């Protein structure tokens, strides 16, 4: 992944475009900055289209307040300066107005973050900043007051969200994750009382076993494997674009042969991966010098148990995650496509997902290609990779349609006889 090797101007422009392309701000809303080693703040310009920024549009603001660039710096330069002053460990600040965070900004409350381990680990240091006029020095001082108390995430009353991090990649991932947490909270409320993680489950998440690394020399990729790597990246990027995965949440793997598979790396951004970032797992050991996803052992167990499975996605798209965080079943008998692609989706405990990998793998079969693990992941399987991805997309669309239909009236699912007709017609059993 080359992102962190880009210049500050390139990183800021690329991240702002990503925020806009993901629908997390409007064309002139929000601002992003990066602090370089010389004390300069590289920041997005004032009043400029966020969807078309290039590195030439980014403004360099010096410590003395002078600046270089084609445009004026963002009017929020005050609070960016204040944030860096409050947190010397920060090198990046991301501010924007994503819809679900705005909802909490307007109610001056915080979203629940205890429904998934990912959100609880990432977003636990949240504060609320008092309202002040945008672009004012007063807003900067209000932000300073909250970040100096150890916040990584600050909700601005009637304004939006601001996060800081040690680099811009982590800043974007935190920004994306807090918006995801806000959306998940509000979706889960529609299903009743969401189920929080226990401390024991959280501890287990943080102590997941990892694969050992091989001492073999660097792996050489052949043409067939190169094609598979390219397809994985294409599906990962599409998944991020469609909200099925995020930069920080979700794993994809694909079988190379009977003894090896490729999997996404731990701690890298799903949308920015390159072919060489993917990790080969062979004979139970990870490729030398690379760290595979923490879910590699589960994926390995599934491949060992099922010769017919050649691809796996583990993800937590928000509408599906709402069901994973509730006691309500994710029903698939909504429309014929949903049942045809997903069949009945069993719910399993998070403990099985984390540690009982052989038991988890045993839940899958040709009749059960998808399993939902509580407060963690939906795991979809397939042969080929496209089918595993398609099932992930169908599952999220199915969950979204149910939650939306509940607002329209009583939800009526396909009858047992209609389901049986599907099974008979398409030989699903």
C-alpha positions as CSV (number, residue, x, y, z in Angstrom):
1,X,0.0,0.0,0.0
2,X,1.6,3.2,-1.2
3,X,-0.8,5.8,0.4
4,X,1.5,6.8,3.3
5,X,4.4,7.4,0.9
6,X,2.4,10.0,-1.0
7,X,3.1,13.7,-0.4
8,X,1.0,15.5,2.2
9,X,-0.9,17.3,-0.6
10,X,-1.6,14.1,-2.4
11,X,-2.8,12.3,0.8
12,X,-5.1,15.2,1.7
13,X,-6.7,15.5,-1.8
14,X,-7.2,11.7,-2.1
15,X,-8.8,11.4,1.3
16,X,-11.1,14.3,0.8
17,X,-12.2,12.8,-2.6
18,X,-12.8,9.5,-0.8
19,X,-14.9,11.1,1.9
20,X,-17.0,12.8,-0.8
21,X,-17.3,9.7,-3.1
22,X,-18.5,7.7,-0.1
23,X,-21.3,10.2,0.4
24,X,-19.9,11.3,3.8
25,X,-20.0,15.0,3.0
26,X,-21.3,17.5,0.5
27,X,-19.4,19.2,-2.3
28,X,-18.2,22.1,-0.2
29,X,-18.7,20.6,3.2
30,X,-15.9,19.4,5.5
31,X,-12.1,19.9,5.6
32,X,-9.1,17.7,6.0
33,X,-5.5,18.6,7.1
34,X,-2.2,17.0,7.6
35,X,0.7,18.3,9.7
36,X,4.2,17.8,8.3
37,X,7.5,17.4,10.0
38,X,8.2,21.2,9.6
39,X,5.1,22.3,11.3
40,X,3.2,23.2,8.1
41,X,-0.5,22.3,7.9
42,X,-1.6,21.0,4.5
43,X,-5.3,21.7,4.3
44,X,-8.2,21.6,1.8
45,X,-9.2,24.9,0.3
46,X,-12.1,27.2,1.2
47,X,-15.3,26.7,-0.8
48,X,-13.9,24.3,-3.4
49,X,-15.5,21.2,-4.9
50,X,-14.4,18.3,-2.6
51,X,-15.1,15.7,-5.3
52,X,-12.5,17.1,-7.8
53,X,-9.6,18.1,-5.6
54,X,-6.1,17.5,-6.8
55,X,-2.8,18.0,-5.0
56,X,-2.4,21.4,-6.7
57,X,-5.6,22.6,-4.9
58,X,-4.3,21.8,-1.4
59,X,-3.0,24.8,0.6
60,X,0.2,24.8,2.7
61,X,-0.3,27.0,5.8
62,X,2.9,27.9,7.7
63,X,3.3,28.2,11.4
64,X,3.3,32.0,11.1
65,X,-0.1,32.0,9.4
66,X,1.1,32.7,5.9
67,X,0.2,30.2,3.2
68,X,1.1,29.0,-0.3
69,X,-1.3,27.7,-2.9
70,X,-3.9,28.6,-5.6
71,X,-6.7,29.0,-3.1
72,X,-7.4,30.3,0.4
73,X,-7.2,27.7,3.1
74,X,-10.3,26.3,4.7
75,X,-12.1,28.8,7.0
76,X,-11.8,26.1,9.7
77,X,-8.0,26.5,9.9
78,X,-8.5,27.8,13.5
79,X,-9.8,24.6,14.8
80,X,-7.2,22.5,12.9
81,X,-4.5,24.5,14.5
82,X,-6.2,24.2,17.9
83,X,-6.5,20.4,17.5
84,X,-2.8,20.0,16.7
85,X,-1.9,22.2,19.7
86,X,-4.1,20.1,22.0
87,X,-2.8,16.8,20.7
88,X,0.9,16.8,19.7
89,X,0.6,13.1,18.8
90,X,-1.8,14.0,15.9
91,X,-0.6,14.4,12.4
92,X,-4.0,14.4,10.7
93,X,-7.5,15.9,11.2
94,X,-10.7,14.9,9.4
95,X,-13.8,17.0,9.7
96,X,-17.1,16.6,7.8
97,X,-20.8,16.3,8.0
98,X,-21.9,12.6,7.5
99,X,-25.6,12.1,8.0
100,X,-25.7,9.7,10.9
101,X,-23.1,11.6,13.0
102,X,-25.0,14.8,12.2
103,X,-28.0,13.1,13.8
104,X,-26.1,12.8,17.1
105,X,-24.6,16.2,16.7
106,X,-28.2,17.6,16.5
107,X,-29.4,15.7,19.6
108,X,-26.1,16.3,21.4
109,X,-25.7,12.7,22.3
110,X,-23.3,9.9,21.4
111,X,-23.9,6.8,19.4
112,X,-23.6,3.4,21.1
113,X,-20.3,1.8,20.2
114,X,-20.6,-1.4,22.1
115,X,-22.4,-3.5,19.5
116,X,-19.3,-4.5,17.5
117,X,-15.7,-4.9,18.7
118,X,-14.4,-2.8,15.8
119,X,-16.4,0.3,16.9
120,X,-15.8,-0.2,20.6
121,X,-12.0,-0.4,20.2
122,X,-11.8,2.5,17.7
123,X,-14.3,5.0,19.0
124,X,-14.1,4.9,22.8
125,X,-12.6,8.3,23.3
126,X,-15.5,10.6,22.3
127,X,-16.3,14.1,23.5
128,X,-18.9,16.8,22.7
129,X,-17.8,20.3,21.7
130,X,-20.0,23.4,22.4
131,X,-21.5,25.2,19.5
132,X,-19.7,28.1,18.0
133,X,-19.8,29.9,14.6
134,X,-18.0,27.9,11.9
135,X,-14.7,29.4,11.0
136,X,-14.4,31.3,14.3
137,X,-11.5,31.3,16.8
138,X,-14.1,30.4,19.4
139,X,-14.8,27.2,17.7
140,X,-11.1,26.5,17.7
141,X,-10.9,27.0,21.4
142,X,-13.9,24.8,22.0
143,X,-12.2,22.0,20.0
144,X,-9.0,22.5,21.9
145,X,-10.8,22.1,25.2
146,X,-12.2,18.6,24.2
147,X,-9.2,17.2,22.3
148,X,-6.9,18.2,25.2
149,X,-8.9,15.9,27.5
150,X,-7.8,12.9,25.4
151,X,-10.6,12.7,22.8
152,X,-9.9,11.1,19.4
153,X,-13.5,11.8,18.2
154,X,-15.3,15.1,18.9
155,X,-18.9,15.7,18.0
156,X,-19.6,19.4,17.3
157,X,-23.0,20.6,18.5
158,X,-25.1,21.2,15.4
159,X,-22.1,21.0,13.1
160,X,-20.7,17.5,12.5
161,X,-17.8,15.3,13.5
162,X,-14.0,15.8,13.8
163,X,-11.4,13.1,14.4
164,X,-7.6,13.2,14.8
165,X,-5.0,10.5,14.4
166,X,-1.3,9.8,14.0
167,X,-1.6,9.7,10.2
168,X,-4.2,10.4,7.6
169,X,-5.0,6.8,6.8
170,X,-5.9,6.1,10.4
171,X,-7.8,9.4,10.6
172,X,-10.0,8.4,7.6
173,X,-10.6,5.0,9.0
174,X,-11.6,6.4,12.4
175,X,-13.9,8.9,10.7
176,X,-15.5,6.2,8.6
177,X,-15.9,3.9,11.6
178,X,-17.6,6.5,13.8
179,X,-20.1,7.2,11.1
180,X,-20.7,3.4,10.7
181,X,-21.2,3.2,14.5
182,X,-23.8,5.9,14.4
183,X,-25.7,4.3,11.6
184,X,-25.5,0.9,13.2
185,X,-26.9,2.2,16.5
186,X,-29.9,3.8,14.8
187,X,-30.6,0.7,12.7
188,X,-30.3,-1.6,15.6
189,X,-32.8,0.4,17.6
190,X,-35.4,-0.5,15.0
191,X,-35.1,-4.1,16.0
192,X,-35.6,-3.5,19.7
193,X,-33.0,-3.5,22.5
194,X,-29.6,-4.0,20.9
195,X,-27.3,-6.5,22.6
196,X,-24.0,-5.1,23.9
197,X,-20.7,-7.0,23.9
198,X,-19.5,-8.3,27.2
199,X,-16.1,-7.5,28.6
200,X,-15.2,-11.2,28.2
201,X,-16.1,-11.1,24.5
202,X,-14.1,-8.0,24.0
203,X,-11.1,-9.5,25.7
204,X,-11.5,-12.6,23.5
205,X,-11.5,-10.4,20.4
206,X,-8.3,-8.8,21.4
207,X,-6.6,-12.1,22.1
208,X,-7.5,-14.0,18.9
209,X,-4.9,-16.6,17.9
210,X,-2.8,-15.7,14.8
211,X,-1.1,-17.8,12.2
212,X,2.6,-18.4,12.4
213,X,4.8,-17.1,9.5
214,X,6.8,-19.3,7.2
215,X,10.5,-18.9,7.0
216,X,10.4,-19.6,3.3
217,X,11.7,-17.2,0.7
218,X,9.5,-14.6,-0.9
219,X,6.6,-16.1,-2.8
220,X,6.7,-15.8,-6.6
221,X,3.2,-15.2,-8.1
222,X,2.2,-17.0,-11.3
223,X,-0.3,-15.7,-13.9
224,X,-3.3,-17.6,-12.5
225,X,-2.6,-16.3,-9.0
226,X,-2.1,-12.8,-10.4
227,X,-5.6,-12.9,-11.9
228,X,-7.1,-14.1,-8.6
229,X,-5.3,-11.2,-6.7
230,X,-6.7,-8.7,-9.2
231,X,-10.2,-10.1,-8.8
232,X,-10.0,-9.9,-5.0
233,X,-8.9,-6.2,-5.2
234,X,-11.7,-5.4,-7.6
235,X,-14.3,-7.0,-5.2
236,X,-12.8,-5.3,-2.2
237,X,-12.9,-1.9,-3.7
238,X,-16.5,-2.4,-5.0
239,X,-17.5,-3.6,-1.5
240,X,-16.1,-0.5,0.0
241,X,-17.8,1.7,-2.5
242,X,-21.2,0.0,-1.8
243,X,-20.8,0.1,2.0
244,X,-20.5,-3.7,2.4
245,X,-17.0,-3.3,3.7
246,X,-15.0,-0.4,5.1
247,X,-11.4,0.5,5.0
248,X,-10.9,-1.1,8.5
249,X,-13.7,-3.7,8.7
250,X,-14.0,-6.8,6.5
251,X,-11.9,-9.6,5.2
252,X,-11.8,-11.5,1.9
253,X,-10.0,-14.7,1.0
254,X,-9.8,-17.0,-2.0
255,X,-8.4,-20.5,-2.5
256,X,-5.3,-20.8,-4.7
257,X,-5.0,-24.6,-4.6
258,X,-5.7,-27.5,-2.2
259,X,-3.1,-26.3,0.3
260,X,-3.1,-22.5,0.0
261,X,-5.3,-19.4,-0.1
262,X,-4.9,-15.6,-0.4
263,X,-6.3,-13.3,2.3
264,X,-6.4,-9.6,3.1
265,X,-3.7,-8.3,5.5
266,X,-4.3,-7.2,9.1
267,X,-4.4,-3.5,9.7
268,X,-4.4,-2.2,6.1
269,X,-7.1,-0.4,4.2
270,X,-9.4,-2.6,2.1
271,X,-10.0,0.1,-0.5
272,X,-6.3,0.9,-1.0
273,X,-4.8,-2.6,-1.1
274,X,-2.5,-3.6,-4.0
275,X,-1.9,-7.1,-5.3
276,X,1.4,-7.6,-3.3
277,X,-0.4,-6.6,-0.1
278,X,-2.5,-9.8,-0.1
279,X,-1.1,-12.6,2.0
280,X,-0.6,-16.1,0.9
281,X,-1.4,-18.8,3.5
282,X,0.2,-22.1,2.6
283,X,0.1,-25.3,4.7
284,X,-1.2,-23.3,7.7
285,X,1.5,-20.7,7.7
286,X,1.4,-17.1,6.5
287,X,3.7,-15.7,3.8
288,X,7.0,-14.5,5.3
289,X,7.1,-10.8,6.2
290,X,3.3,-10.3,6.0
291,X,0.6,-10.3,8.7
292,X,-2.7,-11.9,7.5
293,X,-6.1,-10.9,8.8
294,X,-6.9,-12.0,12.3
295,X,-9.7,-14.1,10.7
296,X,-7.2,-16.2,8.7
297,X,-7.6,-19.2,11.1
298,X,-11.4,-19.3,10.6
299,X,-11.0,-19.1,6.9
300,X,-8.4,-21.8,6.9
301,X,-10.8,-24.1,8.9
302,X,-13.6,-23.5,6.4
303,X,-11.4,-24.4,3.5
304,X,-10.2,-27.5,5.2
305,X,-13.7,-28.6,5.9
306,X,-15.2,-27.8,2.5
307,X,-13.5,-28.6,-0.8
308,X,-16.4,-26.9,-2.7
309,X,-15.8,-23.5,-1.1
310,X,-13.2,-21.4,-2.9
311,X,-13.9,-17.9,-1.6
312,X,-15.0,-16.3,1.7
313,X,-16.1,-12.8,2.8
314,X,-16.3,-11.9,6.5
315,X,-17.9,-8.5,6.9
316,X,-20.4,-6.4,8.9
317,X,-22.5,-4.3,6.5
318,X,-24.6,-2.0,8.7
319,X,-28.1,-3.4,8.1
320,X,-26.9,-7.0,8.6
321,X,-24.9,-5.9,11.7
322,X,-28.1,-4.5,13.2
323,X,-29.5,-8.1,13.1
324,X,-26.2,-9.4,14.5
325,X,-26.6,-7.0,17.4
326,X,-30.2,-8.0,18.2
327,X,-32.2,-11.0,19.1
328,X,-34.2,-11.0,15.9
329,X,-33.5,-13.5,13.1
330,X,-32.3,-12.3,9.7
331,X,-35.1,-13.7,7.7
332,X,-34.3,-14.4,4.0
333,X,-37.8,-15.3,2.7
334,X,-38.4,-11.7,1.5
335,X,-38.1,-12.1,-2.2
336,X,-37.1,-15.2,-4.2
337,X,-33.6,-14.0,-4.9
338,X,-32.8,-13.6,-1.3
339,X,-33.8,-17.1,-0.3
340,X,-32.2,-18.6,-3.5
341,X,-28.8,-16.9,-2.8
342,X,-28.7,-17.1,1.0
343,X,-31.0,-20.0,2.1
344,X,-31.8,-19.9,5.8
345,X,-29.0,-18.0,7.7
346,X,-28.2,-19.5,11.1
347,X,-27.1,-17.4,14.0
348,X,-24.1,-18.5,15.9
349,X,-22.4,-17.1,19.1
350,X,-19.4,-14.7,18.7
351,X,-17.3,-17.1,20.8
352,X,-17.5,-19.7,18.1
353,X,-16.4,-17.2,15.5
354,X,-13.5,-16.1,17.7
355,X,-12.1,-19.4,18.9
356,X,-14.1,-22.5,18.0
357,X,-13.0,-22.4,14.3
358,X,-13.7,-26.1,13.5
359,X,-17.2,-25.8,15.0
360,X,-17.8,-22.6,13.1
361,X,-16.6,-24.2,9.8
362,X,-19.0,-27.1,10.4
363,X,-22.0,-24.8,10.2
364,X,-21.4,-24.3,6.4
365,X,-22.6,-26.6,3.7
366,X,-24.0,-26.5,0.2
367,X,-27.4,-25.8,1.9
368,X,-25.9,-23.3,4.3
369,X,-23.5,-21.0,2.5
370,X,-24.0,-18.0,4.9
371,X,-23.7,-17.8,8.7
372,X,-24.3,-14.8,10.9
373,X,-22.1,-14.6,14.1
374,X,-23.5,-12.4,16.9
375,X,-22.0,-9.0,17.4
376,X,-19.2,-9.7,14.9
377,X,-19.5,-10.8,11.3
378,X,-21.6,-12.2,8.5
379,X,-19.6,-14.9,6.7
380,X,-20.5,-15.7,3.1
381,X,-19.0,-18.4,1.0
382,X,-19.0,-19.4,-2.6
383,X,-17.4,-20.8,-5.7
384,X,-16.3,-18.7,-7.4
385,X,-15.3,-15.4,-5.6
386,X,-18.1,-13.6,-7.3
387,X,-20.7,-15.8,-5.6
388,X,-19.3,-15.1,-2.1
389,X,-19.4,-11.4,-2.9
390,X,-22.9,-11.6,-4.4
391,X,-24.2,-13.3,-1.3
392,X,-22.7,-10.5,0.9
393,X,-24.5,-7.9,-1.3
394,X,-27.8,-9.8,-1.3
395,X,-27.6,-10.2,2.5
396,X,-27.2,-6.5,3.1
397,X,-30.0,-5.6,0.6
398,X,-32.2,-8.2,2.3
399,X,-31.6,-6.8,5.8
400,X,-32.1,-3.2,4.5
401,X,-35.4,-4.1,2.8
402,X,-36.8,-5.6,6.0
403,X,-35.8,-2.6,8.2
404,X,-37.3,-0.3,5.6
405,X,-40.5,-2.3,5.2
406,X,-41.1,-2.2,8.9
407,X,-41.5,1.6,8.5
408,X,-44.1,1.0,5.7
409,X,-46.3,-1.6,7.5
410,X,-46.5,-5.2,8.5
411,X,-43.8,-7.3,6.9
412,X,-45.2,-10.4,5.1
413,X,-42.6,-13.0,4.2
414,X,-42.9,-15.8,1.6
415,X,-45.0,-18.7,2.8
416,X,-43.7,-22.2,3.6
417,X,-45.4,-23.4,0.4
418,X,-43.8,-20.6,-1.7
419,X,-40.4,-21.4,-0.1
420,X,-40.9,-25.1,-0.9
421,X,-41.7,-24.3,-4.5
422,X,-38.4,-22.4,-4.7
423,X,-36.5,-25.3,-3.3
424,X,-38.1,-27.8,-5.7
425,X,-37.8,-25.6,-8.8
426,X,-34.2,-24.7,-8.3
427,X,-33.1,-27.9,-6.5
428,X,-31.9,-26.1,-3.5
429,X,-31.9,-29.3,-1.3
